[in-house]
Amino acid sequence: MTKRNSFPMPFMVSLEAAAARIVEGFARGGFEIVFPRRLAWLMKGMRLLPYPAYFWAIRKLAGEHRGGRRDGAV
């Protein structure tokens, strides 16, 4: 999914580390499996914002521009 991204991705997790976290999460039987935790907490915290502020921030983080998606897809 991230192969085409040319921007820094500081929260990137290796395939092996992600697989280990998923297996550990299944073993614990928890409600949800989230990783990396720093990104998960950031996104959960953003959900506390009012909807207009939340969607504005998500658009900024995702790099969306007016007029559609940045990759030109419709």
PQR file of N, CA, C, O and H, with PARSE charges and radii, in Angstrom:
ATOM      1  N   MET A   1       0.803  -1.197   0.000 -0.4000 1.5000
ATOM      2  CA  MET A   1       0.000   0.000   0.000 -0.0000 2.0000
ATOM      3  C   MET A   1       0.849   1.265   0.000  0.5500 1.7000
ATOM      4  O   MET A   1       0.418   2.287  -0.534 -0.5500 1.4000
ATOM      5  N   THR A   2       2.002   1.225   0.564 -0.4000 1.5000
ATOM      6  CA  THR A   2       2.802   2.441   0.705 -0.0000 2.0000
ATOM      7  C   THR A   2       3.948   2.524  -0.297  0.5500 1.7000
ATOM      8  O   THR A   2       4.764   3.443  -0.224 -0.5500 1.4000
ATOM      9  H   THR A   2       2.352   0.395   0.997  0.4000 1.0000
ATOM     10  N   LYS A   3       4.019   1.599  -1.209 -0.4000 1.5000
ATOM     11  CA  LYS A   3       5.145   1.541  -2.141 -0.0000 2.0000
ATOM     12  C   LYS A   3       5.311   2.840  -2.934  0.5500 1.7000
ATOM     13  O   LYS A   3       6.437   3.276  -3.175 -0.5500 1.4000
ATOM     14  H   LYS A   3       3.356   0.853  -1.268  0.4000 1.0000
ATOM     15  N   ARG A   4       4.202   3.460  -3.340 -0.4000 1.5000
ATOM     16  CA  ARG A   4       4.274   4.671  -4.164 -0.0000 2.0000
ATOM     17  C   ARG A   4       4.465   5.947  -3.363  0.5500 1.7000
ATOM     18  O   ARG A   4       4.700   7.003  -3.951 -0.5500 1.4000
ATOM     19  H   ARG A   4       3.288   3.107  -3.145  0.4000 1.0000
ATOM     20  N   ASN A   5       4.372   5.884  -2.037 -0.4000 1.5000
ATOM     21  CA  ASN A   5       4.495   7.093  -1.219 -0.0000 2.0000
ATOM     22  C   ASN A   5       5.916   7.632  -1.268  0.5500 1.7000
ATOM     23  O   ASN A   5       6.882   6.898  -1.066 -0.5500 1.4000
ATOM     24  H   ASN A   5       4.181   5.026  -1.560  0.4000 1.0000
ATOM     25  N   SER A   6       6.025   8.928  -1.540 -0.4000 1.5000
ATOM     26  CA  SER A   6       7.346   9.557  -1.589 -0.0000 2.0000
ATOM     27  C   SER A   6       7.606  10.429  -0.363  0.5500 1.7000
ATOM     28  O   SER A   6       8.649  11.075  -0.264 -0.5500 1.4000
ATOM     29  H   SER A   6       5.240   9.525  -1.705  0.4000 1.0000
ATOM     30  N   PHE A   7       6.655  10.443   0.569 -0.4000 1.5000
ATOM     31  CA  PHE A   7       6.800  11.269   1.761 -0.0000 2.0000
ATOM     32  C   PHE A   7       7.284  10.420   2.930  0.5500 1.7000
ATOM     33  O   PHE A   7       7.146   9.197   2.900 -0.5500 1.4000
ATOM     34  H   PHE A   7       5.808   9.918   0.489  0.4000 1.0000
ATOM     35  N   PRO A   8       7.850  11.051   3.965 -0.5600 1.5000
ATOM     36  CA  PRO A   8       8.327  10.292   5.122  0.2800 2.0000
ATOM     37  C   PRO A   8       7.167   9.598   5.842  0.5500 1.7000
ATOM     38  O   PRO A   8       6.077  10.157   5.964 -0.5500 1.4000
ATOM     39  N   MET A   9       7.411   8.396   6.307 -0.4000 1.5000
ATOM     40  CA  MET A   9       6.404   7.633   7.044 -0.0000 2.0000
ATOM     41  C   MET A   9       7.037   7.161   8.354  0.5500 1.7000
ATOM     42  O   MET A   9       7.485   6.020   8.461 -0.5500 1.4000
ATOM     43  H   MET A   9       8.296   7.941   6.208  0.4000 1.0000
ATOM     44  N   PRO A  10       7.070   8.066   9.362 -0.5600 1.5000
ATOM     45  CA  PRO A  10       7.791   7.759  10.604  0.2800 2.0000
ATOM     46  C   PRO A  10       7.199   6.617  11.410  0.5500 1.7000
ATOM     47  O   PRO A  10       7.893   6.050  12.254 -0.5500 1.4000
ATOM     48  N   PHE A  11       5.945   6.258  11.183 -0.4000 1.5000
ATOM     49  CA  PHE A  11       5.313   5.208  11.969 -0.0000 2.0000
ATOM     50  C   PHE A  11       5.325   3.855  11.254  0.5500 1.7000
ATOM     51  O   PHE A  11       4.635   2.926  11.672 -0.5500 1.4000
ATOM     52  H   PHE A  11       5.381   6.718  10.498  0.4000 1.0000
ATOM     53  N   MET A  12       6.099   3.744  10.190 -0.4000 1.5000
ATOM     54  CA  MET A  12       6.137   2.511   9.406 -0.0000 2.0000
ATOM     55  C   MET A  12       6.629   1.343  10.264  0.5500 1.7000
ATOM     56  O   MET A  12       7.576   1.476  11.039 -0.5500 1.4000
ATOM     57  H   MET A  12       6.660   4.499   9.851  0.4000 1.0000
ATOM     58  N   VAL A  13       5.967   0.205  10.106 -0.4000 1.5000
ATOM     59  CA  VAL A  13       6.308  -1.009  10.845 -0.0000 2.0000
ATOM     60  C   VAL A  13       6.660  -2.078   9.824  0.5500 1.7000
ATOM     61  O   VAL A  13       5.993  -2.199   8.797 -0.5500 1.4000
ATOM     62  H   VAL A  13       5.198   0.097   9.476  0.4000 1.0000
ATOM     63  N   SER A  14       7.704  -2.855  10.096 -0.4000 1.5000
ATOM     64  CA  SER A  14       8.093  -3.921   9.173 -0.0000 2.0000
ATOM     65  C   SER A  14       7.019  -4.993   9.124  0.5500 1.7000
ATOM     66  O   SER A  14       6.217  -5.121  10.049 -0.5500 1.4000
ATOM     67  H   SER A  14       8.247  -2.756  10.930  0.4000 1.0000
ATOM     68  N   LEU A  15       7.005  -5.751   8.059 -0.4000 1.5000
ATOM     69  CA  LEU A  15       6.046  -6.831   7.897 -0.0000 2.0000
ATOM     70  C   LEU A  15       6.134  -7.829   9.048  0.5500 1.7000
ATOM     71  O   LEU A  15       5.113  -8.275   9.572 -0.5500 1.4000
ATOM     72  H   LEU A  15       7.656  -5.647   7.307  0.4000 1.0000
ATOM     73  N   GLU A  16       7.354  -8.172   9.432 -0.4000 1.5000
ATOM     74  CA  GLU A  16       7.558  -9.144  10.514 -0.0000 2.0000
ATOM     75  C   GLU A  16       7.027  -8.616  11.849  0.5500 1.7000
ATOM     76  O   GLU A  16       6.377  -9.341  12.601 -0.5500 1.4000
ATOM     77  H   GLU A  16       8.183  -7.809   9.006  0.4000 1.0000
ATOM     78  N   ALA A  17       7.315  -7.340  12.131 -0.4000 1.5000
ATOM     79  CA  ALA A  17       6.848  -6.744  13.389 -0.0000 2.0000
ATOM     80  C   ALA A  17       5.321  -6.646  13.407  0.5500 1.7000
ATOM     81  O   ALA A  17       4.693  -6.894  14.436 -0.5500 1.4000
ATOM     82  H   ALA A  17       7.844  -6.750  11.521  0.4000 1.0000
ATOM     83  N   ALA A  18       4.728  -6.285  12.266 -0.4000 1.5000
ATOM     84  CA  ALA A  18       3.269  -6.198  12.186 -0.0000 2.0000
ATOM     85  C   ALA A  18       2.640  -7.575  12.399  0.5500 1.7000
ATOM     86  O   ALA A  18       1.668  -7.706  13.143 -0.5500 1.4000
ATOM     87  H   ALA A  18       5.239  -6.084  11.430  0.4000 1.0000
ATOM     88  N   ALA A  19       3.185  -8.584  11.756 -0.4000 1.5000
ATOM     89  CA  ALA A  19       2.648  -9.945  11.910 -0.0000 2.0000
ATOM     90  C   ALA A  19       2.750 -10.403  13.360  0.5500 1.7000
ATOM     91  O   ALA A  19       1.825 -11.023  13.885 -0.5500 1.4000
ATOM     92  H   ALA A  19       3.974  -8.477  11.151  0.4000 1.0000
ATOM     93  N   ALA A  20       3.871 -10.099  14.008 -0.4000 1.5000
ATOM     94  CA  ALA A  20       4.038 -10.487  15.412 -0.0000 2.0000
ATOM     95  C   ALA A  20       3.011  -9.788  16.294  0.5500 1.7000
ATOM     96  O   ALA A  20       2.455 -10.408  17.201 -0.5500 1.4000
ATOM     97  H   ALA A  20       4.623  -9.595  13.582  0.4000 1.0000
ATOM     98  N   ARG A  21       2.753  -8.506  16.043 -0.4000 1.5000
ATOM     99  CA  ARG A  21       1.765  -7.771  16.841 -0.0000 2.0000
ATOM    100  C   ARG A  21       0.361  -8.348  16.643  0.5500 1.7000
ATOM    101  O   ARG A  21      -0.416  -8.437  17.594 -0.5500 1.4000
ATOM    102  H   ARG A  21       3.205  -8.003  15.306  0.4000 1.0000
ATOM    103  N   ILE A  22       0.041  -8.734  15.417 -0.4000 1.5000
ATOM    104  CA  ILE A  22      -1.280  -9.296  15.141 -0.0000 2.0000
ATOM    105  C   ILE A  22      -1.443 -10.635  15.847  0.5500 1.7000
ATOM    106  O   ILE A  22      -2.476 -10.890  16.466 -0.5500 1.4000
ATOM    107  H   ILE A  22       0.671  -8.662  14.645  0.4000 1.0000
ATOM    108  N   VAL A  23      -0.425 -11.493  15.755 -0.4000 1.5000
ATOM    109  CA  VAL A  23      -0.485 -12.798  16.425 -0.0000 2.0000
ATOM    110  C   VAL A  23      -0.614 -12.610  17.935  0.5500 1.7000
ATOM    111  O   VAL A  23      -1.409 -13.297  18.576 -0.5500 1.4000
ATOM    112  H   VAL A  23       0.414 -11.286  15.252  0.4000 1.0000
ATOM    113  N   GLU A  24       0.166 -11.680  18.512 -0.4000 1.5000
ATOM    114  CA  GLU A  24       0.082 -11.407  19.950 -0.0000 2.0000
ATOM    115  C   GLU A  24      -1.312 -10.904  20.329  0.5500 1.7000
ATOM    116  O   GLU A  24      -1.855 -11.279  21.368 -0.5500 1.4000
ATOM    117  H   GLU A  24       0.812 -11.122  17.991  0.4000 1.0000
ATOM    118  N   GLY A  25      -1.885 -10.052  19.476 -0.4000 1.5000
ATOM    119  CA  GLY A  25      -3.219  -9.524  19.742 -0.0000 2.0000
ATOM    120  C   GLY A  25      -4.278 -10.612  19.737  0.5500 1.7000
ATOM    121  O   GLY A  25      -5.168 -10.623  20.587 -0.5500 1.4000
ATOM    122  H   GLY A  25      -1.444  -9.747  18.631  0.4000 1.0000
ATOM    123  N   PHE A  26      -4.183 -11.530  18.777 -0.4000 1.5000
ATOM    124  CA  PHE A  26      -5.120 -12.658  18.748 -0.0000 2.0000
ATOM    125  C   PHE A  26      -4.960 -13.524  19.991  0.5500 1.7000
ATOM    126  O   PHE A  26      -5.948 -13.976  20.569 -0.5500 1.4000
ATOM    127  H   PHE A  26      -3.460 -11.521  18.087  0.4000 1.0000
ATOM    128  N   ALA A  27      -3.712 -13.755  20.401 -0.4000 1.5000
ATOM    129  CA  ALA A  27      -3.448 -14.592  21.576 -0.0000 2.0000
ATOM    130  C   ALA A  27      -4.024 -13.972  22.854  0.5500 1.7000
ATOM    131  O   ALA A  27      -4.505 -14.688  23.733 -0.5500 1.4000
ATOM    132  H   ALA A  27      -2.910 -13.388  19.931  0.4000 1.0000
ATOM    133  N   ARG A  28      -3.972 -12.648  22.951 -0.4000 1.5000
ATOM    134  CA  ARG A  28      -4.520 -11.953  24.120 -0.0000 2.0000
ATOM    135  C   ARG A  28      -6.042 -11.943  24.119  0.5500 1.7000
ATOM    136  O   ARG A  28      -6.669 -11.852  25.174 -0.5500 1.4000
ATOM    137  H   ARG A  28      -3.581 -12.067  22.237  0.4000 1.0000
ATOM    138  N   GLY A  29      -6.628 -12.035  22.944 -0.4000 1.5000
ATOM    139  CA  GLY A  29      -8.083 -12.009  22.845 -0.0000 2.0000
ATOM    140  C   GLY A  29      -8.678 -10.641  23.088  0.5500 1.7000
ATOM    141  O   GLY A  29      -9.835 -10.524  23.489 -0.5500 1.4000
ATOM    142  H   GLY A  29      -6.119 -12.109  22.087  0.4000 1.0000
ATOM    143  N   GLY A  30      -7.895  -9.610  22.849 -0.4000 1.5000
ATOM    144  CA  GLY A  30      -8.367  -8.253  23.082 -0.0000 2.0000
ATOM    145  C   GLY A  30      -9.431  -7.812  22.086  0.5500 1.7000
ATOM    146  O   GLY A  30      -9.711  -8.501  21.105 -0.5500 1.4000
ATOM    147  H   GLY A  30      -6.955  -9.706  22.523  0.4000 1.0000
ATOM    148  N   PHE A  31     -10.013  -6.659  22.355 -0.4000 1.5000
ATOM    149  CA  PHE A  31     -11.074  -6.113  21.525 -0.0000 2.0000
ATOM    150  C   PHE A  31     -10.554  -5.602  20.189  0.5500 1.7000
ATOM    151  O   PHE A  31     -11.214  -5.752  19.161 -0.5500 1.4000
ATOM    152  H   PHE A  31      -9.785  -6.099  23.152  0.4000 1.0000
ATOM    153  N   GLU A  32      -9.380  -5.002  20.208 -0.4000 1.5000
ATOM    154  CA  GLU A  32      -8.793  -4.483  18.973 -0.0000 2.0000
ATOM    155  C   GLU A  32      -7.285  -4.644  19.008  0.5500 1.7000
ATOM    156  O   GLU A  32      -6.674  -4.737  20.072 -0.5500 1.4000
ATOM    157  H   GLU A  32      -8.844  -4.880  21.044  0.4000 1.0000
ATOM    158  N   ILE A  33      -6.701  -4.677  17.822 -0.4000 1.5000
ATOM    159  CA  ILE A  33      -5.253  -4.780  17.672 -0.0000 2.0000
ATOM    160  C   ILE A  33      -4.811  -3.518  16.949  0.5500 1.7000
ATOM    161  O   ILE A  33      -5.188  -3.293  15.799 -0.5500 1.4000
ATOM    162  H   ILE A  33      -7.197  -4.601  16.957  0.4000 1.0000
ATOM    163  N   VAL A  34      -4.015  -2.695  17.618 -0.4000 1.5000
ATOM    164  CA  VAL A  34      -3.571  -1.438  17.007 -0.0000 2.0000
ATOM    165  C   VAL A  34      -2.056  -1.342  17.055  0.5500 1.7000
ATOM    166  O   VAL A  34      -1.423  -1.715  18.043 -0.5500 1.4000
ATOM    167  H   VAL A  34      -3.709  -2.877  18.553  0.4000 1.0000
ATOM    168  N   PHE A  35      -1.495  -0.841  15.981 -0.4000 1.5000
ATOM    169  CA  PHE A  35      -0.071  -0.579  15.918 -0.0000 2.0000
ATOM    170  C   PHE A  35       0.186   0.316  14.725  0.5500 1.7000
ATOM    171  O   PHE A  35      -0.565   0.265  13.751 -0.5500 1.4000
ATOM    172  H   PHE A  35      -2.009  -0.538  15.178  0.4000 1.0000
ATOM    173  N   PRO A  36       1.198   1.113  14.769 -0.5600 1.5000
ATOM    174  CA  PRO A  36       2.010   1.465  15.928  0.2800 2.0000
ATOM    175  C   PRO A  36       1.173   2.271  16.923  0.5500 1.7000
ATOM    176  O   PRO A  36       0.291   3.040  16.542 -0.5500 1.4000
ATOM    177  N   ARG A  37       1.463   2.080  18.161 -0.4000 1.5000
ATOM    178  CA  ARG A  37       0.645   2.693  19.210 -0.0000 2.0000
ATOM    179  C   ARG A  37       0.619   4.208  19.146  0.5500 1.7000
ATOM    180  O   ARG A  37      -0.421   4.823  19.383 -0.5500 1.4000
ATOM    181  H   ARG A  37       2.179   1.455  18.470  0.4000 1.0000
ATOM    182  N   ARG A  38       1.760   4.819  18.825 -0.4000 1.5000
ATOM    183  CA  ARG A  38       1.784   6.290  18.767 -0.0000 2.0000
ATOM    184  C   ARG A  38       0.800   6.808  17.730  0.5500 1.7000
ATOM    185  O   ARG A  38       0.085   7.776  17.990 -0.5500 1.4000
ATOM    186  H   ARG A  38       2.605   4.320  18.632  0.4000 1.0000
ATOM    187  N   LEU A  39       0.751   6.184  16.565 -0.4000 1.5000
ATOM    188  CA  LEU A  39      -0.181   6.606  15.533 -0.0000 2.0000
ATOM    189  C   LEU A  39      -1.616   6.318  15.954  0.5500 1.7000
ATOM    190  O   LEU A  39      -2.508   7.131  15.714 -0.5500 1.4000
ATOM    191  H   LEU A  39       1.332   5.398  16.354  0.4000 1.0000
ATOM    192  N   ALA A  40      -1.843   5.176  16.575 -0.4000 1.5000
ATOM    193  CA  ALA A  40      -3.198   4.822  17.026 -0.0000 2.0000
ATOM    194  C   ALA A  40      -3.706   5.838  18.040  0.5500 1.7000
ATOM    195  O   ALA A  40      -4.856   6.269  17.953 -0.5500 1.4000
ATOM    196  H   ALA A  40      -1.119   4.515  16.770  0.4000 1.0000
ATOM    197  N   TRP A  41      -2.872   6.226  18.998 -0.4000 1.5000
ATOM    198  CA  TRP A  41      -3.297   7.205  19.994 -0.0000 2.0000
ATOM    199  C   TRP A  41      -3.557   8.563  19.354  0.5500 1.7000
ATOM    200  O   TRP A  41      -4.494   9.261  19.740 -0.5500 1.4000
ATOM    201  H   TRP A  41      -1.938   5.876  19.069  0.4000 1.0000
ATOM    202  N   LEU A  42      -2.736   8.943  18.379 -0.4000 1.5000
ATOM    203  CA  LEU A  42      -2.945  10.207  17.666 -0.0000 2.0000
ATOM    204  C   LEU A  42      -4.309  10.188  16.966  0.5500 1.7000
ATOM    205  O   LEU A  42      -5.075  11.146  17.077 -0.5500 1.4000
ATOM    206  H   LEU A  42      -1.974   8.376  18.065  0.4000 1.0000
ATOM    207  N   MET A  43      -4.611   9.113  16.255 -0.4000 1.5000
ATOM    208  CA  MET A  43      -5.874   9.028  15.527 -0.0000 2.0000
ATOM    209  C   MET A  43      -7.067   8.971  16.484  0.5500 1.7000
ATOM    210  O   MET A  43      -8.100   9.584  16.217 -0.5500 1.4000
ATOM    211  H   MET A  43      -3.989   8.335  16.165  0.4000 1.0000
ATOM    212  N   LYS A  44      -6.936   8.250  17.584 -0.4000 1.5000
ATOM    213  CA  LYS A  44      -8.018   8.189  18.566 -0.0000 2.0000
ATOM    214  C   LYS A  44      -8.243   9.563  19.193  0.5500 1.7000
ATOM    215  O   LYS A  44      -9.382   9.973  19.414 -0.5500 1.4000
ATOM    216  H   LYS A  44      -6.096   7.751  17.802  0.4000 1.0000
ATOM    217  N   GLY A  45      -7.163  10.261  19.474 -0.4000 1.5000
ATOM    218  CA  GLY A  45      -7.288  11.610  20.028 -0.0000 2.0000
ATOM    219  C   GLY A  45      -7.947  12.569  19.061  0.5500 1.7000
ATOM    220  O   GLY A  45      -8.717  13.437  19.471 -0.5500 1.4000
ATOM    221  H   GLY A  45      -6.237   9.928  19.295  0.4000 1.0000
ATOM    222  N   MET A  46      -7.651  12.420  17.777 -0.4000 1.5000
ATOM    223  CA  MET A  46      -8.253  13.293  16.773 -0.0000 2.0000
ATOM    224  C   MET A  46      -9.761  13.080  16.667  0.5500 1.7000
ATOM    225  O   MET A  46     -10.489  13.990  16.270 -0.5500 1.4000
ATOM    226  H   MET A  46      -7.026  11.715  17.444  0.4000 1.0000
ATOM    227  N   ARG A  47     -10.230  11.896  17.016 -0.4000 1.5000
ATOM    228  CA  ARG A  47     -11.675  11.633  16.948 -0.0000 2.0000
ATOM    229  C   ARG A  47     -12.450  12.457  17.963  0.5500 1.7000
ATOM    230  O   ARG A  47     -13.672  12.564  17.867 -0.5500 1.4000
ATOM    231  H   ARG A  47      -9.639  11.156  17.338  0.4000 1.0000
ATOM    232  N   LEU A  48     -11.755  13.042  18.936 -0.4000 1.5000
ATOM    233  CA  LEU A  48     -12.414  13.891  19.928 -0.0000 2.0000
ATOM    234  C   LEU A  48     -12.707  15.290  19.392  0.5500 1.7000
ATOM    235  O   LEU A  48     -13.468  16.046  19.995 -0.5500 1.4000
ATOM    236  H   LEU A  48     -10.762  12.955  19.014  0.4000 1.0000
ATOM    237  N   LEU A  49     -12.102  15.627  18.265 -0.4000 1.5000
ATOM    238  CA  LEU A  49     -12.325  16.941  17.662 -0.0000 2.0000
ATOM    239  C   LEU A  49     -13.732  17.032  17.086  0.5500 1.7000
ATOM    240  O   LEU A  49     -14.334  16.010  16.757 -0.5500 1.4000
ATOM    241  H   LEU A  49     -11.484  15.013  17.775  0.4000 1.0000
ATOM    242  N   PRO A  50     -14.264  18.252  16.962 -0.5600 1.5000
ATOM    243  CA  PRO A  50     -15.527  18.412  16.235  0.2800 2.0000
ATOM    244  C   PRO A  50     -15.335  17.954  14.784  0.5500 1.7000
ATOM    245  O   PRO A  50     -14.246  18.084  14.226 -0.5500 1.4000
ATOM    246  N   TYR A  51     -16.391  17.424  14.184 -0.4000 1.5000
ATOM    247  CA  TYR A  51     -16.272  16.860  12.837 -0.0000 2.0000
ATOM    248  C   TYR A  51     -15.590  17.775  11.818  0.5500 1.7000
ATOM    249  O   TYR A  51     -14.709  17.306  11.098 -0.5500 1.4000
ATOM    250  H   TYR A  51     -17.277  17.318  14.637  0.4000 1.0000
ATOM    251  N   PRO A  52     -15.953  19.057  11.723 -0.5600 1.5000
ATOM    252  CA  PRO A  52     -15.275  19.891  10.719  0.2800 2.0000
ATOM    253  C   PRO A  52     -13.759  19.954  10.931  0.5500 1.7000
ATOM    254  O   PRO A  52     -12.993  19.887   9.970 -0.5500 1.4000
ATOM    255  N   ALA A  53     -13.332  20.082  12.186 -0.4000 1.5000
ATOM    256  CA  ALA A  53     -11.896  20.131  12.477 -0.0000 2.0000
ATOM    257  C   ALA A  53     -11.234  18.788  12.200  0.5500 1.7000
ATOM    258  O   ALA A  53     -10.118  18.734  11.683 -0.5500 1.4000
ATOM    259  H   ALA A  53     -13.955  20.136  12.967  0.4000 1.0000
ATOM    260  N   TYR A  54     -11.928  17.699  12.548 -0.4000 1.5000
ATOM    261  CA  TYR A  54     -11.389  16.356  12.312 -0.0000 2.0000
ATOM    262  C   TYR A  54     -11.174  16.114  10.817  0.5500 1.7000
ATOM    263  O   TYR A  54     -10.095  15.693  10.400 -0.5500 1.4000
ATOM    264  H   TYR A  54     -12.834  17.743  12.968  0.4000 1.0000
ATOM    265  N   PHE A  55     -12.201  16.381  10.019 -0.4000 1.5000
ATOM    266  CA  PHE A  55     -12.083  16.118   8.585 -0.0000 2.0000
ATOM    267  C   PHE A  55     -11.072  17.049   7.921  0.5500 1.7000
ATOM    268  O   PHE A  55     -10.392  16.646   6.978 -0.5500 1.4000
ATOM    269  H   PHE A  55     -13.078  16.723  10.357  0.4000 1.0000
ATOM    270  N   TRP A  56     -10.964  18.291   8.401 -0.4000 1.5000
ATOM    271  CA  TRP A  56      -9.948  19.196   7.879 -0.0000 2.0000
ATOM    272  C   TRP A  56      -8.554  18.630   8.153  0.5500 1.7000
ATOM    273  O   TRP A  56      -7.699  18.612   7.267 -0.5500 1.4000
ATOM    274  H   TRP A  56     -11.516  18.619   9.167  0.4000 1.0000
ATOM    275  N   ALA A  57      -8.331  18.168   9.387 -0.4000 1.5000
ATOM    276  CA  ALA A  57      -7.021  17.625   9.760 -0.0000 2.0000
ATOM    277  C   ALA A  57      -6.702  16.359   8.973  0.5500 1.7000
ATOM    278  O   ALA A  57      -5.564  16.169   8.543 -0.5500 1.4000
ATOM    279  H   ALA A  57      -9.025  18.183  10.106  0.4000 1.0000
ATOM    280  N   ILE A  58      -7.682  15.503   8.782 -0.4000 1.5000
ATOM    281  CA  ILE A  58      -7.457  14.274   8.014 -0.0000 2.0000
ATOM    282  C   ILE A  58      -7.100  14.608   6.572  0.5500 1.7000
ATOM    283  O   ILE A  58      -6.199  14.001   5.993 -0.5500 1.4000
ATOM    284  H   ILE A  58      -8.606  15.658   9.131  0.4000 1.0000
ATOM    285  N   ARG A  59      -7.806  15.572   5.995 -0.4000 1.5000
ATOM    286  CA  ARG A  59      -7.468  15.970   4.609 -0.0000 2.0000
ATOM    287  C   ARG A  59      -6.041  16.497   4.529  0.5500 1.7000
ATOM    288  O   ARG A  59      -5.310  16.189   3.588 -0.5500 1.4000
ATOM    289  H   ARG A  59      -8.538  16.065   6.464  0.4000 1.0000
ATOM    290  N   LYS A  60      -5.651  17.288   5.515 -0.4000 1.5000
ATOM    291  CA  LYS A  60      -4.278  17.826   5.520 -0.0000 2.0000
ATOM    292  C   LYS A  60      -3.254  16.710   5.673  0.5500 1.7000
ATOM    293  O   LYS A  60      -2.244  16.691   4.969 -0.5500 1.4000
ATOM    294  H   LYS A  60      -6.245  17.538   6.280  0.4000 1.0000
ATOM    295  N   LEU A  61      -3.507  15.789   6.580 -0.4000 1.5000
ATOM    296  CA  LEU A  61      -2.575  14.680   6.802 -0.0000 2.0000
ATOM    297  C   LEU A  61      -2.488  13.759   5.595  0.5500 1.7000
ATOM    298  O   LEU A  61      -1.416  13.239   5.282 -0.5500 1.4000
ATOM    299  H   LEU A  61      -4.328  15.804   7.152  0.4000 1.0000
ATOM    300  N   ALA A  62      -3.607  13.557   4.919 -0.4000 1.5000
ATOM    301  CA  ALA A  62      -3.629  12.659   3.766 -0.0000 2.0000
ATOM    302  C   ALA A  62      -3.105  13.337   2.510  0.5500 1.7000
ATOM    303  O   ALA A  62      -2.825  12.664   1.519 -0.5500 1.4000
ATOM    304  H   ALA A  62      -4.477  13.979   5.173  0.4000 1.0000
ATOM    305  N   GLY A  63      -2.967  14.653   2.535 -0.4000 1.5000
ATOM    306  CA  GLY A  63      -2.442  15.365   1.379 -0.0000 2.0000
ATOM    307  C   GLY A  63      -3.463  15.600   0.289  0.5500 1.7000
ATOM    308  O   GLY A  63      -3.091  15.863  -0.854 -0.5500 1.4000
ATOM    309  H   GLY A  63      -3.195  15.201   3.340  0.4000 1.0000
ATOM    310  N   GLU A  64      -4.745  15.512   0.615 -0.4000 1.5000
ATOM    311  CA  GLU A  64      -5.787  15.727  -0.389 -0.0000 2.0000
ATOM    312  C   GLU A  64      -5.872  17.204  -0.734  0.5500 1.7000
ATOM    313  O   GLU A  64      -5.759  18.071   0.132 -0.5500 1.4000
ATOM    314  H   GLU A  64      -5.048  15.298   1.543  0.4000 1.0000
ATOM    315  N   HIS A  65      -6.072  17.468  -2.007 -0.4000 1.5000
ATOM    316  CA  HIS A  65      -6.189  18.836  -2.481 -0.0000 2.0000
ATOM    317  C   HIS A  65      -7.612  19.070  -2.950  0.5500 1.7000
ATOM    318  O   HIS A  65      -8.359  18.123  -3.198 -0.5500 1.4000
ATOM    319  H   HIS A  65      -6.164  16.764  -2.711  0.4000 1.0000
ATOM    320  N   ARG A  66      -7.978  20.315  -3.068 -0.4000 1.5000
ATOM    321  CA  ARG A  66      -9.318  20.615  -3.606 -0.0000 2.0000
ATOM    322  C   ARG A  66      -9.402  20.090  -5.022  0.5500 1.7000
ATOM    323  O   ARG A  66      -8.439  20.141  -5.787 -0.5500 1.4000
ATOM    324  H   ARG A  66      -7.371  21.084  -2.866  0.4000 1.0000
ATOM    325  N   GLY A  67     -10.559  19.592  -5.346 -0.4000 1.5000
ATOM    326  CA  GLY A  67     -10.748  19.078  -6.698 -0.0000 2.0000
ATOM    327  C   GLY A  67     -10.532  17.581  -6.792  0.5500 1.7000
ATOM    328  O   GLY A  67     -10.604  17.031  -7.891 -0.5500 1.4000
ATOM    329  H   GLY A  67     -11.341  19.550  -4.725  0.4000 1.0000
ATOM    330  N   GLY A  68     -10.273  16.906  -5.699 -0.4000 1.5000
ATOM    331  CA  GLY A  68     -10.186  15.453  -5.766 -0.0000 2.0000
ATOM    332  C   GLY A  68      -8.959  14.881  -5.121  0.5500 1.7000
ATOM    333  O   GLY A  68      -8.239  15.539  -4.369 -0.5500 1.4000
ATOM    334  H   GLY A  68     -10.214  17.353  -4.806  0.4000 1.0000
ATOM    335  N   ARG A  69      -8.746  13.606  -5.451 -0.4000 1.5000
ATOM    336  CA  ARG A  69      -7.622  12.886  -4.858 -0.0000 2.0000
ATOM    337  C   ARG A  69      -6.320  13.318  -5.479  0.5500 1.7000
ATOM    338  O   ARG A  69      -6.294  13.791  -6.615 -0.5500 1.4000
ATOM    339  H   ARG A  69      -9.330  13.071  -6.062  0.4000 1.0000
ATOM    340  N   ARG A  70      -5.241  13.160  -4.744 -0.4000 1.5000
ATOM    341  CA  ARG A  70      -3.944  13.627  -5.244 -0.0000 2.0000
ATOM    342  C   ARG A  70      -3.352  12.715  -6.295  0.5500 1.7000
ATOM    343  O   ARG A  70      -2.449  13.131  -7.020 -0.5500 1.4000
ATOM    344  H   ARG A  70      -5.263  12.776  -3.821  0.4000 1.0000
ATOM    345  N   ASP A  71      -3.842  11.449  -6.405 -0.4000 1.5000
ATOM    346  CA  ASP A  71      -3.278  10.549  -7.400 -0.0000 2.0000
ATOM    347  C   ASP A  71      -4.006  10.642  -8.737  0.5500 1.7000
ATOM    348  O   ASP A  71      -3.671   9.929  -9.683 -0.5500 1.4000
ATOM    349  H   ASP A  71      -4.575  11.111  -5.816  0.4000 1.0000
ATOM    350  N   GLY A  72      -5.013  11.531  -8.815 -0.4000 1.5000
ATOM    351  CA  GLY A  72      -5.700  11.748 -10.060 -0.0000 2.0000
ATOM    352  C   GLY A  72      -6.848  10.776 -10.317  0.5500 1.7000
ATOM    353  O   GLY A  72      -7.551  10.905 -11.319 -0.5500 1.4000
ATOM    354  H   GLY A  72      -5.285  12.111  -8.047  0.4000 1.0000
ATOM    355  N   ALA A  73      -7.046   9.810  -9.431 -0.4000 1.5000
ATOM    356  CA  ALA A  73      -8.147   8.860  -9.607 -0.0000 2.0000
ATOM    357  C   ALA A  73      -9.474   9.538  -9.347  0.5500 1.7000
ATOM    358  O   ALA A  73      -9.543  10.517  -8.604 -0.5500 1.4000
ATOM    359  H   ALA A  73      -6.475   9.705  -8.617  0.4000 1.0000
ATOM    360  N   VAL A  74     -10.499   9.036  -9.939 -0.4000 1.5000
ATOM    361  CA  VAL A  74     -11.832   9.606  -9.767 -0.0000 2.0000
ATOM    362  C   VAL A  74     -12.626   8.815  -8.785  0.5500 1.7000
ATOM    363  O   VAL A  74     -13.779   9.149  -8.512 -0.5500 1.4000
ATOM    364  H   VAL A  74     -10.443   8.241 -10.543  0.4000 1.0000
TER
END
